[in-house]
Structures are given as structure tokens and as C-alpha cells.
Amino acid sequence: MDAIYRTQRHFYDLTRKYYLLGRDRLIRHLSPPPGGSVLEIGCGTGRNLIVAAKAWPDAHFFGIDISEAMLETARAKVAKAGLSDRITLAQGDATAFDAQALFGRPAFDRVFQSYTLSMIPDWQGAIREAAAKIALGGRLDIVDFGQQNGLPRLWRKALFAWLAKFDVSPRATLREAVEGVAAAQGLEADFLPLRLGYVWVARLSRV
Ligand SMILES: C[S@@+](CC[C@H](N)C(=O)[O-])C[C@H]1O[C@@H](n2cnc3c(N)ncnc32)[C@H](O)[C@@H]1O
């Protein structure tokens, strides 16, 4: 990931604004409980964590990413936003990480994965791992590229070819994977395509 992001991280936020759709919707709906905890897995430049920390001033935020280059940018942005006391960052692999060792807590009121599963080879493992980090009464929110079902076939072909250049593969069986994790871990699952299937959102809740 460092090889992909070492240069891109400098113009990442500006360019992704126009095509990583659904991120701000996810943040608007986070609604962490007062004093609650929120973990972003694959936090990249920290853009989402900063927007979320400003939107939800009572909550504490945590982020992991596998790329040390991305985390370097994230740390600088968080410090510039004056949020270093509310956003804690650490290096970790979405498919296996020890939240207790990294952040001193095993689970979080809100966990989210934004445009990260489409980059992780063992993305089903990353969903399992994230779901295991949901506190009682909490949930995991996922937003990622959909299969573009409501859009022209040529659009889908061009988009997927372009995303492949960045090692991004929209996950056709995301819904099935989320439902499988829900069944295995005793969670409730919801799934919703948005914007003609450009974006897929999924939610796992521990009720
Ligand atoms: C497309 S970026 C999305 C960043 C951010 N979530 C956003 O919405 O802007 C994907 C991020 O996932 C990270 N990533 C990829 N594989 C990972 C893994 N196995 N564990 C943790 N992070 C990973 C990348 O380093 C990158 O920062």
C-alpha cells in the first residue's frame, strides 16, 4: 500500500472527493452515543475521521491503516485540525489486529470501513475482524463501490478497468459476505444500493 500511496496521498483528498461517494452520508448517520467510541478501519489520510470528529464532538475516534505513508499524512492533518486529543491513529492490518493492544479497548460503539474492502485481498476476513470489534448495542457501517447495476454497461466496464489500475476490485458478493458474518456472529445485517448502484452500503448491528 505504501507503494501505491507514497505519492498519491498528497493529492488524495482532492481527487477522491468526486468519486468516493457516500462517505459523508455514512458520517452523518454515525450517531455515536455521548462519550462513545468510533473506529475507522483503513482510515487513509484521516479525512473521514476529521469530518466525523467535528460532526460528533462528544465521541472519541480511532483509526488504523496498513500504510505508514497514509498514516503520516493522517497524523499531520489531524494535528493541523487541532484534533490530536480526540483522534488516535495506529498501524494495523484490517484482517487481523488487536484493538486492546493498539487502543486499550477491545470494541467500539461504531466501526466503519469506507472504500477499503475493495482494496483488501481477504476482504471477507476484514469484515469478520471488524464485526468482532462491535460493542454491544453498536454497529459496523460499510460503504464501497457497487456493481453499477443501474448504470450503462459501458460505464461499468470503463470504471472497473480504471479502478483495476489502482488495485481496486468492487466486491460483487458483498451482500452475501455481510449476511454470512451476521449469521456467524449473531448480528443483524442491512444492505442498500445507492445512486443507481454506484455505491453499496451495508450495516451489521449487535443488538
Ligand atoms: C481507497 S483508501 C480509503 C481511505 C478512507 N477510508 C477514505 O474513505 O477516504 C483505502 C485505504 O485502505 C488502506 N488499506 C488497504 N489494505 C489495508 C489493510 N489490509 N488493512 C488496513 N488498511 C488497509 C489503504 O492503505 C488506504 O489508506
The ligand as an ORCA input file, in Angstrom:
! r2SCAN-3c Opt
* xyz 0 1
  C      -9.239      3.941     -1.001
  S      -8.445      4.252      0.525
  C      -9.813      4.806      1.545
  C      -9.367      5.713      2.663
  C     -10.521      6.258      3.511
  N     -11.202      5.189      4.189
  C     -11.473      7.097      2.694
  O     -12.664      6.791      2.660
  O     -11.024      8.107      2.120
  C      -8.140      2.625      1.156
  C      -7.281      2.622      2.394
  O      -7.262      1.289      2.896
  C      -5.954      1.017      3.358
  N      -5.751     -0.440      3.402
  C      -5.602     -1.298      2.354
  N      -5.434     -2.548      2.801
  C      -5.499     -2.493      4.164
  C      -5.406     -3.462      5.197
  N      -5.199     -4.764      4.934
  N      -5.510     -3.048      6.478
  C      -5.715     -1.733      6.772
  N      -5.800     -0.766      5.828
  C      -5.707     -1.146      4.536
  C      -5.062      1.724      2.353
  O      -3.754      1.924      2.846
  C      -5.836      3.018      2.148
  O      -5.442      4.014      3.064
*
